[in-house]
Amino acid sequence: MINPVDGHIFMVDKPLGWSSFHVVKKLRGALLARLRPLGVRKLKVGHAGTLDPLASGVMLICSGKSTRRIDELQAGRKIYTAEIALGATTPSFDLETPVDATYPTEHITREAVEEALAKFTGRIEQTPPAYSACKVDGRRAYAIARKGDDPGLKPKVLVIDEITLEKYSPESITVRVVCSKGTYIRALARDIGAALGSGGYLTALRRERVGDSDIADCMTVDEAEHYIRTAPMEILSEEGVPVQIPQLPPRPVTESTLSRADILPWNLRPGNGPEAAPRAE
């Protein structure tokens, strides 16, 4: 039974290309479509932890009084699988921006990677990416960076419990990261590349777990919308009496419902590629 006003938490697998905001907007729209016939025009809906558009995985969407639990949910340990390209850097530390320099990778061995990863476990300081939602004097850092200015972000203390090397080549690695709130995996990719005497940037990221919520238990956005439109739902009247809310017909999946999955990484756009970047020796 869904009671969106008293509070409900939806576990969603955010797809590649969608912003966290648009996932929230999609589910809020579906909830309000059910509630409007009863005169409900507004409903508080939020998420417990941002995922970049170029990342996918677990997102917890809270409605009504469950939004009071967002800080608690955000504090849960997170597990990520990250693919990191070595031998190059980008200003955003991921695929949002083009490669700005390339570096040698011939010296990078599996042993060197494992030694570098060990340096980033435990309590560490990490400087967030300039292309991030951190606020500087009331402005988002990414807005400053996109104008070509340095937002001057300061290092933050965080905890990385574990980094495991899953796949290795001198040009690319895949790692599993267990970490605390506030960890930027993009910044970790940058720092790992630097520790290897090369460059590094994030090419893929999937959040596998947040606290007790696992990716295996998550719904797709379309499944979540279908669930909201058709599952039993009730709210309490002003007198405290449960009121059943009629179902809505399922919506067909169309191109318009997937309109946010339209962001191509820079290197998949025609005419782009790392070979055009200057090489730093």
Secondary structure, DSSP 8 states (H G I E B T S, - for coil): -B-TTT-EEEEEEE-TT--HHHHHHHHHHHHHHHHGGGT-----EEESS---TTEEEEEEEEEGGGGGGHHHHHTS-EEEEEEEEESEE-TTSSTTS---EE---TT--HHHHHHHHHTTSEEEEE---SSSS-EETTEEHHHHHTTT-------EEEEEEEEEEEEEETTEEEEEEEE-TT--HHHHHHHHHHHTTS-EEEEEEEEEEETTEEGGG-B-HHHHHHHHHHS-BEEE-TTS-EEE----------TGGGTT-----GGGSTT--GGGS-B--
